[in-house]
Amino acid sequence: MIRWLAVLLLAAPLTCAAQSIDQFFKDTFEQELRDNPEFATLTGHHEYDDRWTDWSKAGRELRREHLQQRLAMLSRFPEASLSGQNRLTADLVRYDFRLRLESDDVETHLLRVGQLFGFHNRVYTLIDRMPAHTAHDYENILARLEKTPEYVNQNLAILDESIARGMMQPKIVVDRVLTQLTTQMNQDAEHTLLLAAFRRFPSNMPVAEQQRLHARAVAAYQNEFLPSWRKLHDYLETTYAPKERPSDSLSSIPGGRAAYAILIRRMTTTTLSAEEIHSLGEKEVARIEAEMQKLVADTGFQGTLAEFQQKMKNDPQQHFHSKEEMLVFCRNIARIIEPELPNQFRHIPALLYGVRAIPADREASEATNAQAPSPDLSTPGWFNLNTYEPEKQVKYDKESLVLHEAVPGHVFQISLAHALGDLPDIRKFYMNSAYTEGWALYAESLGTQLGVYKDPYSRYGQLASERFRAVRLVVDTGIHELGWTRQQAIDYFAAHAPEESVLEIDRYISMPAQALSYKMGELRIRQLRSEAEQKLGPKFDVRDFHDMVLRNGTLPLDLLQREVETYLGS
């Protein structure tokens, strides 16, 4: 997700002998920022906030050339000449760039349309993350809004290619995206979140300037954004939908199984096959359900897991009455956890974040998620809570959810990575789903030491959450490798994750393999902790172990294992 100008590379492709490895990493990161302005914004680099990534065919080809050229340049630095950290950074860049080149085609075409991270929702996510402190900041937001037609047109050209190649999403995904687009189009300028910044100007900005910027924002929204969104909606409805793939399974498209294998490598940073992951998931579901059954028996309940689940579902005290009640409940959990963090961690980052509801236009199809604060703290982090139909949601799983999304999960881990001042930026801002989601799921297991899980119901909720991630291994591979129907997936959910919405299944259909990353990453971290406990015995300190896992920032799982085992062997 990152890039630079090929002409500069071509003008001096043989400078590595004179260039230090540190300068190479710096230049490579600058290239990434230039090639992907959205990535630059999200990492707190605001030099390119007035533009979108160039999604034209020429722009895409140029980014591939940049990755290939950087890999060639990296190979000219002898590994033996690199220090330990520089060697790790070089290995990470090499691993990441190769995997991105392998998966670029599949991701560009297949994952472009989606109800979670489709290119239409990225517009909202990105503008939400843009600073709004000065007139220049507001001009940048306006520039992106005014360039929405070009952004949409470039993406529609990609979808034309996708149709020609048969790399399509199925009906359920297209229908959910169309519903989102309809809701977004029906918002006027005074209510859309895209213009939220223009309804709360800084107090030191002159009134005349506020009025000018507001008028221009309304014009951009009405004259540029809305026509583009209507064009996108019409295209999906009349051009894309008639060509949607007939089956929910990725294996139903030409080369679908090979594409799924690529996405598994990309999302899990492992080389396990779909069949191996499916089998592992079934074993994990059985193991966790045995623990859940024991916990239920310890409460004195004599029935089955399904009956216990139904008992809690019918308990009015386990349900919310409003969205605001859900938000307050989760905020209070976070306040309990934060003072306990020093019991588990030697290094704690600045935690500038809040808890808010997912916007109404996306709440029916977007899962709870997190955003870390910008590295310069110019924008806060957010635990974005799905508060859709609060009366149907339960309290007993919310402690594990806060641990996962906020502290010490996503907000904590990503904020800490951004604050690792001795690492080059290309390390601090590298992300992969297996590590980040694996860490967040592992973080759920720390609740007892962090002041929560004080009753058997919240502990049951933690096990249910872990089981849910194991169920994903079975269902995702079932759909995309074994050709399960959506109904087969729903039936498996009903038997092994009855507390979860079937909207989750539509997420797996939309984003093949992403759901595998959670359990695969968590299992690797648990494995490493077990090795550390056995190796160190009474000298084991959980704070040191967590430092070993976190101090290098995000890593592919194999590199993480190498670094921890090297430390343990020293």
C-alpha positions in Angstrom: 0.0 0.0 0.0 2.7 2.5 -0.7 5.1 4.2 -3.6 7.4 7.3 -5.8 8.6 8.6 -9.2 10.0 6.0 -11.5 12.0 8.5 -13.4 14.1 9.2 -10.4 14.8 5.5 -10.0 15.6 5.1 -13.7 17.9 8.1 -13.7 20.1 6.6 -11.0 19.4 2.8 -10.7 23.0 1.8 -9.6 23.5 4.1 -6.6 23.3 1.5 -3.9 27.0 1.2 -3.4 27.1 4.9 -2.4 23.7 4.9 -0.7 23.4 3.7 2.9 20.8 1.2 3.7 19.1 3.7 6.0 18.8 6.1 3.1 17.4 3.3 1.0 14.7 2.6 3.5 13.9 6.3 3.8 13.7 6.8 0.0 11.6 3.6 -0.3 9.1 4.9 2.2 8.9 8.3 0.5 8.2 6.5 -2.8 5.3 4.7 -1.0 3.8 7.9 0.2 3.9 9.5 -3.2 2.4 6.5 -4.9 -0.4 6.2 -2.4 -1.7 9.5 -1.1 -4.4 7.7 1.0 -1.7 5.7 2.8 0.2 9.0 3.4 -2.8 10.6 5.0 -3.6 7.6 7.2 0.0 7.5 8.5 0.1 11.2 9.4 2.0 12.4 6.3 -0.1 15.2 4.9 2.0 16.4 2.0 -0.4 14.6 -0.5 -3.8 15.3 1.2 -5.1 17.1 -1.9 -5.2 14.0 -4.2 -6.2 10.4 -4.7 -4.1 7.5 -5.7 -3.8 7.3 -9.5 -5.9 4.2 -10.3 -5.5 4.5 -14.1 -3.9 1.6 -15.8 -0.7 3.5 -16.3 -0.7 4.5 -12.6 -1.1 0.9 -11.6 1.6 -0.3 -13.9 4.0 2.4 -12.6 3.4 1.3 -9.0 4.3 -2.3 -9.9 7.5 -1.1 -11.6 8.4 0.8 -8.4 8.0 -2.4 -6.3 10.1 -4.4 -8.8 12.8 -1.7 -9.0 13.0 -1.4 -5.2 13.4 -5.2 -4.9 16.2 -5.1 -7.4 18.0 -2.3 -5.5 17.6 -4.1 -2.2 19.3 -7.1 -3.6 22.5 -5.1 -4.1 23.0 -4.7 -0.3 24.9 -7.8 0.9 23.0 -9.4 3.8 26.2 -10.0 5.7 26.9 -6.2 5.7 23.6 -5.4 7.5 23.1 -5.0 11.2 20.4 -7.0 13.0 17.6 -4.4 12.7 18.6 -3.4 9.2 18.6 -7.1 8.2 15.1 -7.5 9.7 13.9 -4.4 7.8 15.3 -5.7 4.6 13.7 -9.0 5.1 10.4 -7.3 5.8 10.5 -5.1 2.7 11.5 -8.1 0.5 8.7 -10.2 2.0 6.0 -7.5 1.7 6.9 -6.3 -1.8 6.9 -9.8 -3.2 3.6 -10.7 -1.6 2.1 -7.5 -2.8 3.2 -8.1 -6.4 1.7 -11.6 -6.2 -1.6 -10.5 -4.8 -2.0 -7.1 -6.6 -4.1 -8.4 -9.5 -6.5 -10.3 -7.3 -6.9 -7.5 -4.8 -7.3 -4.7 -7.4 -10.1 -6.5 -9.2 -11.9 -8.8 -6.8 -11.8 -6.7 -3.6 -12.7 -3.4 -5.2 -16.4 -3.9 -4.6 -17.3 -4.7 -1.0 -19.5 -3.5 1.8 -16.7 -3.1 4.3 -13.6 -1.8 2.5 -14.9 -1.2 -1.0 -13.5 1.8 -2.8 -16.8 3.8 -2.1 -16.4 3.5 1.7 -12.7 4.4 1.6 -13.7 7.9 0.6 -15.6 8.3 3.8 -12.9 6.6 5.9 -10.2 8.8 4.5 -11.9 12.1 4.8 -12.8 11.3 8.4 -9.1 10.9 9.0 -8.0 14.2 7.4 -6.9 17.0 9.8 -9.2 20.1 9.9 -7.3 22.8 11.8 -6.3 25.3 9.2 -7.7 26.8 6.0 -5.1 24.7 4.1 -6.5 21.5 5.7 -10.0 22.5 4.5 -8.7 23.2 1.0 -7.2 19.6 1.0 -10.6 18.1 1.9 -12.2 20.2 -0.8 -9.6 19.1 -3.4 -10.4 15.5 -2.8 -14.2 16.1 -2.9 -13.8 18.0 -6.1 -11.7 15.1 -7.6 -14.3 12.5 -6.8 -15.5 12.2 -10.4 -12.0 11.2 -11.5 -11.6 8.8 -8.6 -14.9 7.1 -9.5 -14.2 7.0 -13.3 -10.8 5.3 -12.7 -12.4 2.7 -10.5 -15.2 2.1 -13.0 -12.5 1.5 -15.6 -11.0 -1.2 -13.3 -14.5 -2.8 -12.9 -14.8 -2.9 -16.7 -11.6 -4.9 -16.7 -12.9 -7.1 -13.9 -16.1 -7.9 -15.9 -14.0 -8.8 -19.0 -11.9 -11.2 -16.9 -14.8 -12.7 -14.9 -13.3 -11.5 -11.6 -16.6 -10.6 -10.0 -18.3 -10.4 -6.6 -21.6 -12.2 -6.1 -25.2 -10.9 -5.7 -25.2 -10.6 -1.9 -22.1 -8.3 -2.0 -23.4 -6.2 -4.8 -26.8 -5.8 -3.2 -25.2 -4.6 0.1 -23.0 -2.1 -1.7 -26.0 -0.7 -3.6 -27.9 -0.3 -0.4 -25.0 1.7 1.1 -24.7 3.9 -1.9 -28.5 4.6 -1.9 -28.3 5.7 1.7 -25.2 7.8 1.1 -26.8 9.5 -2.0 -29.9 10.4 0.0 -27.9 12.4 2.6 -28.0 16.1 2.0 -25.0 18.5 2.4 -26.0 19.4 6.0 -26.0 15.8 7.2 -23.4 13.9 5.3 -20.3 12.9 7.3 -18.1 14.0 4.3 -18.8 17.6 5.3 -18.7 17.2 9.0 -15.5 19.4 9.3 -17.4 22.2 7.5 -20.0 22.2 10.3 -17.4 22.8 13.1 -14.7 25.3 12.0 -11.9 26.3 14.4 -12.8 29.2 16.5 -9.9 31.3 15.3 -10.9 31.1 11.7 -12.6 34.3 10.4 -16.3 34.0 9.8 -15.9 35.2 6.2 -13.4 32.4 5.5 -15.7 29.8 7.2 -18.6 31.0 4.9 -16.4 30.7 1.8 -15.2 27.2 2.6 -18.7 26.0 3.6 -20.2 27.3 0.4 -17.5 25.7 -1.7 -18.0 22.4 0.2 -21.7 22.4 -0.4 -21.1 23.1 -4.1 -18.5 20.3 -4.3 -20.8 17.8 -2.6 -23.8 18.7 -4.8 -22.0 19.2 -8.1 -19.1 16.7 -8.0 -19.7 14.1 -5.3 -23.4 13.3 -5.7 -23.4 13.0 -9.5 -20.4 10.7 -9.2 -22.1 8.5 -6.6 -25.3 8.3 -8.8 -23.1 7.3 -11.7 -21.4 4.6 -9.5 -24.8 3.3 -8.3 -26.2 3.1 -11.8 -23.1 1.3 -13.1 -23.2 -1.3 -10.4 -27.0 -1.8 -10.9 -27.0 -1.9 -14.7 -23.5 -3.0 -15.8 -21.9 -4.8 -12.9 -24.8 -6.7 -11.3 -25.9 -8.5 -14.5 -22.3 -10.0 -14.7 -22.0 -10.8 -11.0 -20.6 -14.3 -10.3 -23.3 -16.9 -9.9 -21.9 -18.5 -6.8 -20.8 -17.1 -3.4 -17.6 -19.2 -3.7 -14.5 -17.7 -5.1 -13.7 -21.1 -6.6 -16.6 -20.5 -9.1 -14.7 -17.9 -11.1 -11.9 -18.7 -13.6 -8.7 -19.3 -11.6 -10.6 -18.8 -8.4 -8.8 -21.5 -6.3 -5.4 -20.1 -7.3 -6.7 -16.6 -6.4 -7.9 -17.9 -3.0 -4.5 -19.5 -2.3 -2.8 -16.1 -3.0 -5.2 -14.3 -0.7 -4.5 -16.9 2.1 -0.8 -16.2 1.8 -1.5 -12.5 1.8 -3.9 -12.5 4.8 -2.2 -15.1 7.0 1.5 -14.7 6.0 1.7 -18.5 6.1 2.0 -21.2 3.4 -0.8 -23.4 4.9 -3.3 -24.7 2.4 -7.1 -24.1 2.6 -7.6 -27.7 3.5 -5.1 -27.5 6.4 -6.7 -24.4 7.7 -10.2 -25.9 7.5 -9.1 -28.9 9.5 -7.3 -26.7 12.1 -10.5 -24.7 12.5 -12.6 -27.8 13.2 -10.1 -28.9 15.9 -10.1 -25.5 17.5 -13.9 -25.3 17.5 -14.0 -28.7 19.3 -11.3 -27.7 21.8 -12.9 -24.3 22.7 -16.4 -25.8 23.0 -15.1 -28.3 25.5 -13.8 -25.4 27.6 -17.1 -23.6 27.2 -19.0 -26.7 28.3 -16.9 -27.0 31.4 -17.5 -23.3 32.3 -21.2 -23.8 31.9 -21.1 -26.8 34.2 -19.2 -24.8 36.8 -22.1 -22.3 36.9 -24.4 -25.1 37.9 -26.3 -25.1 34.7 -27.2 -28.6 33.6 -28.1 -28.1 30.0 -26.2 -28.0 26.7 -24.2 -25.1 25.3 -27.1 -24.2 23.0 -29.5 -24.2 25.9 -27.1 -22.0 28.0 -26.8 -19.7 25.0 -30.6 -19.4 24.8 -30.9 -18.8 28.5 -28.6 -15.7 28.2 -30.3 -14.6 25.0 -33.6 -14.5 26.9 -32.1 -12.7 29.9 -33.3 -9.0 29.7 -30.3 -8.0 31.9 -27.9 -9.1 29.1 -29.4 -6.7 26.5 -29.1 -3.0 25.8 -31.9 -0.6 25.4 -30.2 2.1 23.3 -27.1 2.9 21.3 -26.0 5.3 23.9 -26.2 2.6 26.6 -23.9 0.4 24.5 -21.4 3.2 24.0 -21.3 4.1 27.7 -20.9 0.4 28.6 -17.9 0.0 26.3 -16.3 3.3 27.4 -16.5 2.2 31.0 -14.8 -1.2 30.2 -11.9 0.7 28.7 -11.6 2.9 31.7 -11.3 -0.3 33.9 -8.6 -1.8 31.7 -6.3 1.2 31.1 -4.9 1.5 34.7 -4.1 -2.2 34.7 -1.9 -2.1 31.6 1.4 -1.8 33.5 0.7 -5.3 34.9 1.2 -6.7 31.4 3.3 -4.2 29.5 6.6 -2.4 30.0 5.9 0.1 27.3 2.5 1.9 27.0 1.8 4.3 24.1 -0.2 7.5 24.2 -3.8 6.4 24.1 -5.8 9.1 22.3 -9.0 7.5 21.3 -12.7 7.5 21.7 -15.7 5.1 21.3 -18.3 6.0 18.8 -21.1 4.4 16.8 -20.6 3.2 13.2 -22.6 5.7 10.9 -26.1 4.8 10.0 -25.4 4.4 6.3 -23.0 1.5 7.1 -24.1 0.1 10.5 -26.2 -2.7 8.9 -23.2 -4.3 7.1 -20.0 -3.0 8.7 -18.4 -4.8 11.6 -17.1 -3.2 14.7 -13.5 -1.9 14.0 -10.8 0.3 15.2 -8.6 3.2 14.0 -5.4 4.2 15.8 -4.8 7.9 16.3 -2.6 9.6 13.7 1.1 9.4 14.6 1.3 13.2 15.2 -2.0 13.0 17.3 -3.6 15.5 15.0 -6.6 13.2 14.7 -7.8 10.8 17.5 -8.1 7.0 17.3 -11.6 5.5 17.3 -13.2 2.3 18.5 -16.0 2.2 16.0 -18.8 0.2 17.6 -21.6 -1.5 15.7 -24.7 -0.3 17.6 -27.1 -1.6 15.0 -30.3 -2.9 16.7 -28.9 -2.6 20.2 -31.8 -4.5 21.8 -30.6 -7.6 20.0 -27.0 -7.2 21.2 -25.7 -8.7 24.4 -23.4 -7.4 27.2 -21.4 -10.6 28.0 -19.2 -10.3 24.9 -18.3 -6.6 25.2 -15.4 -6.9 27.5 -13.5 -9.1 25.0 -14.6 -6.7 22.3 -13.0 -3.7 24.0 -9.8 -5.7 24.7 -9.7 -6.6 21.0 -10.4 -3.3 19.4 -9.0 -0.8 21.9 -6.7 -1.8 24.7 -4.5 -3.7 24.6 -5.6 -4.7 21.1 -5.7 -2.6 17.9 -5.5 1.0 19.2 -2.8 0.0 21.7 -0.7 -2.1 19.4 -0.7 0.3 16.4 -0.1 3.3 18.5 2.9 1.6 20.1 4.3 0.7 16.6 3.9 4.3 15.4 5.9 5.4 18.5 8.9 3.1 17.9 11.2 6.0 17.2 14.3 3.9 16.6 12.7 2.1 13.6 12.5 3.4 10.1 9.1 4.6 9.0 8.7 1.7 6.5 8.7 -0.5 9.6 6.5 1.6 11.8 3.8 1.8 9.3 3.9 -1.7 7.9 0.7 -3.7 8.5 -0.5 -7.2 7.9 -3.8 -8.7 9.0 -2.3 -11.9 10.6 -0.2 -10.0 13.1 -2.6 -7.2 13.9 -5.7 -9.3 14.2 -3.8 -12.2 15.8 -2.5 -9.8 18.4 -6.0 -8.4 19.1 -7.5 -11.8 19.5 -4.6 -12.8 21.8 -5.3 -9.6 23.8 -8.7 -10.9 24.6 -7.1 -13.6 26.6 -5.5 -11.1 29.0 -8.7 -9.8 30.5 -8.5 -11.5 33.8 -5.1 -9.8 34.4 -6.5 -6.5 33.3 -9.5 -6.1 35.7 -12.3 -7.7 33.7 -13.9 -11.2 33.2 -15.0 -11.1 36.9 -18.0 -13.3 36.3 -18.6 -16.6 34.4 -20.8 -14.8 31.8 -18.1 -12.5 30.5 -15.6 -15.3 30.6 -18.1 -17.3 28.5 -18.2 -14.3 26.2 -14.4 -14.4 25.8 -14.5 -18.1 24.9 -17.4 -17.5 22.5 -15.4 -14.8 20.8 -12.4 -17.1 20.4 -14.7 -19.9 19.1 -16.2 -17.4 16.6 -12.7 -16.8 15.2 -12.1 -20.6 14.9 -15.5 -20.9 13.2 -14.2 -18.4 10.6 -11.5 -20.8 9.6 -14.0 -23.5 8.8 -16.6 -21.2 7.1 -14.3 -19.1 5.0 -12.4 -22.1 3.6 -15.7 -24.0 3.4 -17.2 -21.3 1.1 -14.2 -20.4 -1.0 -12.4 -23.8 -1.3 -15.0 -26.4 -0.7 -17.8 -24.6 -2.4 -20.2 -24.3 0.5 -23.4 -22.4 -0.1 -24.3 -19.5 2.0 -27.0 -21.6 3.7 -24.4 -24.2 4.6 -22.4 -21.5 6.3 -25.5 -20.2 8.1 -26.2 -23.7 9.4 -22.6 -24.0 10.7 -23.0 -20.6 12.4 -26.2 -21.7 14.0 -24.5 -24.8 15.5 -21.2 -23.2 16.6 -21.6 -19.4 16.7 -25.3 -18.7 17.3 -24.6 -15.4 18.9 -23.1 -13.9 15.7 -25.0 -12.2 12.9 -25.2 -13.9 9.5 -23.9 -10.5 8.2 -20.5 -12.0 9.1 -20.9 -14.6 6.5 -21.5 -12.0 3.9 -18.2 -10.3 5.0 -16.3 -13.6 4.3 -18.0 -13.8 0.9 -16.9 -10.2 0.1 -13.3 -10.5 1.5 -12.0 -14.0 1.0 -9.3 -15.2 3.5 -9.3 -12.0 5.6 -11.2 -13.7 8.3 -8.6 -16.4 8.6 -6.0 -14.0 9.9 -7.3 -13.7 13.4 -6.9 -17.3 14.6 -3.8 -18.0 12.6 -2.0 -15.0 14.1 -3.3 -15.7 17.7 -2.2 -19.4 17.5 1.3 -18.3 16.5 1.6 -15.8 19.4 0.3 -18.5 21.8 2.8 -20.9 20.5 5.6 -18.4 21.0 4.4 -17.7 24.5 4.4 -21.4 25.3 8.0 -21.7 24.0 9.1 -18.7 26.1 7.4 -20.1 29.3 9.1 -23.5 28.8 12.5 -22.0 28.0 12.6 -19.5 30.8 10.7 -21.3 33.5 10.5 -19.2 36.7 12.4 -16.4 34.9 9.4 -15.9 32.5 8.0 -12.4 32.8 4.9 -11.7 30.7 5.9 -8.1 30.3 9.1 -9.1 28.7 7.3 -11.6 26.4 4.9 -8.9 25.3 7.8 -6.6 24.7 9.5 -9.2 22.5 6.3 -9.5 20.4 5.6 -5.8 20.1 9.0 -4.0 20.0 9.6 -4.7 16.3 6.3 -3.4 15.1 4.1 -5.5 12.9 5.8 -8.4 11.3 4.8 -11.4 9.1 4.3 -14.4 11.3 7.4 -16.2 10.2 9.6 -13.2 10.8 8.0 -12.7 14.2 8.7 -16.3 15.2 12.3 -16.0 14.0 12.9 -12.8 16.1 11.3 -14.2 19.3 13.1 -17.6 19.0 16.4 -15.8 18.4 15.9 -13.8 21.5 15.0 -16.9 23.5 18.1 -18.6 22.2 20.4 -15.8 23.1 
